[in-house]
Amino acid sequence: MTDDITRIRHRTLENPHLHVVLYQPEIPANTGNIARLCGAAEIRLHLIHPLGFTVDDRHLKRAGLDYWHEVDVRHHLDFERFLANRDGRGKLVTFSRHASVAYPEAEVSPGDYLLFGQETKGLPPSIREAYPCYAVPIWGRVRSLNLSTTVGIVAYHYLHKMGKF
């Protein structure tokens, strides 16, 4: 993690409203869009490696570089190190198209961690089974929503419930 973009001085949030955690994201444009959302909403972004791209990838830069310095980004070498590095205050809530309970049913509080899986594989079953897991309902004949769309729906829903707007 010594590429150019990780050398950019990032914003550090004292008490982020929420944490968005991406488990081994694969598509740089999704991560860039989610980073922009996190910067706009004062949400800390956690990236669990390995990533499916380098963070200096031109697509990631195009999607979010203008705002990259406004995003509180934390890199974690793997899921176990992410768990070890959490501040212990917020709970971990996971999201998957395989979950049977809709996301509005989750009890999310300030400082909680919202974990989303890989674009092609989602979260491993072991993680989905170990933590509360919720889905964004889909009524049409598509298999899933885009990751950045899902993060936006979920994060802004919980921010609204917390009275942030």
C-alpha positions in Angstrom: 0.0 0.0 0.0 2.7 2.4 -1.0 1.1 3.7 -4.2 0.7 7.4 -4.9 -3.0 7.7 -3.8 -2.4 6.3 -0.3 0.3 9.0 0.1 -2.4 11.7 -0.3 -3.2 13.3 3.0 -6.7 12.1 3.9 -9.2 13.8 6.2 -9.5 12.2 9.6 -13.0 12.2 11.1 -13.1 12.4 14.9 -16.5 10.7 15.3 -17.7 9.4 12.0 -21.5 9.0 11.7 -21.0 5.5 10.2 -18.2 3.3 8.8 -18.6 1.7 5.4 -16.5 -1.4 5.0 -15.7 -2.9 1.5 -14.6 -6.5 1.6 -12.1 -7.0 -1.2 -13.7 -4.7 -3.7 -13.1 -5.6 -7.3 -14.3 -2.6 -9.4 -12.4 0.7 -9.1 -15.3 2.9 -10.3 -17.5 1.4 -7.5 -14.9 2.1 -4.9 -14.4 5.7 -6.2 -18.1 6.4 -6.2 -18.4 5.0 -2.6 -15.4 7.1 -1.5 -17.1 10.2 -2.9 -20.3 9.3 -1.0 -18.3 8.8 2.2 -16.6 12.1 1.8 -19.9 13.9 1.3 -21.6 12.2 4.2 -18.7 12.2 6.7 -18.5 8.4 6.8 -15.2 6.6 7.3 -14.3 4.2 4.5 -12.5 0.9 5.2 -11.0 -1.1 2.4 -10.2 -4.8 3.2 -7.5 -6.2 1.0 -6.7 -7.7 -1.3 -8.3 -5.2 -3.7 -9.1 -6.1 -7.3 -7.2 -3.1 -8.5 -4.5 -0.7 -7.3 -5.7 2.5 -5.7 -3.8 4.5 -8.3 -5.9 2.9 -11.1 -7.1 5.5 -13.6 -10.7 4.5 -13.2 -10.6 5.0 -9.4 -8.9 8.4 -9.9 -11.6 9.5 -12.4 -14.4 8.4 -10.1 -13.2 10.1 -7.0 -9.7 11.7 -7.0 -11.1 15.2 -6.8 -12.5 14.3 -3.4 -10.0 11.7 -2.3 -8.4 14.1 0.3 -11.8 14.6 1.8 -12.3 10.9 2.5 -11.3 9.2 5.8 -9.9 6.0 4.3 -8.4 3.1 6.3 -6.7 0.1 4.6 -6.7 -3.3 6.2 -4.6 -6.2 5.0 -7.3 -8.8 5.6 -10.6 -9.3 7.5 -9.0 -10.5 10.7 -6.8 -7.3 10.9 -9.9 -5.2 10.2 -11.6 -6.8 13.2 -8.5 -6.3 15.3 -8.3 -2.6 14.3 -11.9 -1.6 15.0 -12.3 0.8 17.9 -14.7 -1.6 19.6 -17.5 1.0 19.9 -19.6 0.2 16.9 -21.2 -3.1 15.9 -20.7 -4.8 12.6 -23.7 -5.2 10.3 -23.4 -7.0 7.0 -25.3 -6.8 3.7 -25.9 -9.4 1.1 -28.4 -10.2 -1.6 -28.7 -13.7 0.1 -30.1 -12.2 3.3 -33.8 -12.7 4.0 -34.4 -9.6 6.2 -34.6 -6.2 4.6 -32.1 -3.5 5.7 -34.7 -1.2 7.4 -35.1 -3.9 10.0 -31.5 -3.4 11.2 -30.8 -1.5 14.4 -27.9 0.8 13.3 -26.4 3.4 15.7 -23.8 6.1 15.2 -20.4 4.6 14.8 -21.6 1.2 13.5 -19.8 -0.6 10.7 -21.7 -1.5 7.5 -19.9 -4.3 5.7 -20.4 -5.0 2.0 -18.9 -7.8 -0.1 -17.2 -8.2 -3.4 -19.1 -7.3 -6.5 -19.0 -10.8 -8.1 -19.0 -13.0 -5.0 -20.5 -11.0 -2.2 -19.5 -11.8 1.4 -18.2 -15.3 2.3 -20.9 -17.4 4.1 -18.8 -17.5 7.2 -19.0 -13.7 7.6 -22.8 -13.6 6.7 -23.5 -16.2 9.3 -21.4 -14.6 12.1 -22.9 -11.2 12.0 -26.4 -9.7 11.4 -27.1 -9.7 7.7 -29.6 -7.7 5.7 -30.6 -7.1 2.0 -31.9 -4.3 -0.1 -35.1 -5.8 -1.6 -35.2 -6.4 -5.4 -38.6 -7.0 -7.1 -37.4 -7.1 -10.7 -35.7 -9.9 -12.6 -32.1 -8.7 -11.9 -29.8 -10.7 -9.7 -28.4 -7.8 -7.7 -27.9 -4.0 -7.4 -24.7 -2.3 -8.2 -22.5 -2.1 -5.1 -22.2 1.7 -5.0 -26.0 2.0 -5.4 -26.5 -0.4 -2.5 -24.1 1.4 -0.3 -25.8 4.7 -1.1 -29.3 3.4 -0.3 -28.3 1.8 3.0 -26.0 4.5 4.3 -28.4 7.4 3.6 -31.3 5.5 5.1 -29.4 5.1 8.4 -28.2 8.6 8.4 -31.8 9.8 8.0 -32.9 7.5 10.8 -30.1 9.0 13.0 -31.5 12.5 12.3 -28.6 13.7 10.2 -31.1 15.2 7.7 
